[in-house]
Amino acid sequence: MAALASRVELGFTEEAPAWRLRSDQFPSKVYAPLPGRADAFHRGLFLFCCREPPCCAGLRVFRNQLPRKNDFYSYEPPSENLPPETGESVCLQLKSGAHLCRVCGCLGPKTCSRCHKAHYCGKVHQALDWRSGHKQACSQPDHLDHAIPDHNFLFPEFEIVIETEDEIIPEVVDKEDAAEIVGSMGEALEEELDSMAKHESREDKIFQKFKAQIACEPEQILRYGRGLAPIWISGENIPQEKDIPDCPCGAKRIFEFQVMPQLLNYLKADRLGTSVDWGILAVFTCAESCSLGTGYTEEFVWKQDVADTP
């Protein structure tokens, strides 16, 4: 079985220059290699979400893994210094020579017929880029690398910086703990706490536990802990084992990471009416991290919303 986590790692957003977010720099966007696995020296998890109504969901997650020696990335680690030739280049090219789309970063076999420098995955993104500024930049090909298009249908892009969660986590005070804390504070107060505890629902307890768990680091947008357990934000819609489908290879899927509601603050997706929203997104991946061909393997994501509580 692939290596499992012993402690939870927390992810926080951090702004970074465009060149640091290119794939050849291996930015931390759930980049999760497995120690001791030669076939997973490079391993990434990619979560996709539709931001447009009426969908505002369409959640899908994919896993990709490669050995250190491959046709796409250099064997040696990338340089930590600003590339001297172009700086903020958006003309992306893999080691294999394949170009990437200026808009979405997918393979870009199509090129602009005028400048032959801008690459696209297809006509749709080429048209979007043309309207978003390439029409002007195309006549000045020497400046094309520095013209970063503003495609507002994409989410803002950040790097994820990682910190290990402290071992001491605030705990929810339950009825017994509360009575012990009261001590000699009086029988009337103890009776009041007892009455409150009787009316406290399971939903309240789970939500309070969630708030206590993240209280020390409220800005966390991701929690990574392969083989551990997610923290649920609600008592409703918690999946059972039967709800998590096995990997096509036959292995069970285990929890790997969860996306927190705080990420919504950075995505700038809010709008009147329907909008992207979630309580948490829990991602489950193949326990064996199997190698199914050389492409991408779809994994499983569970969306839990925030239940309405008093």
Disulfide bonds with the S-S distance in Angstrom:
none
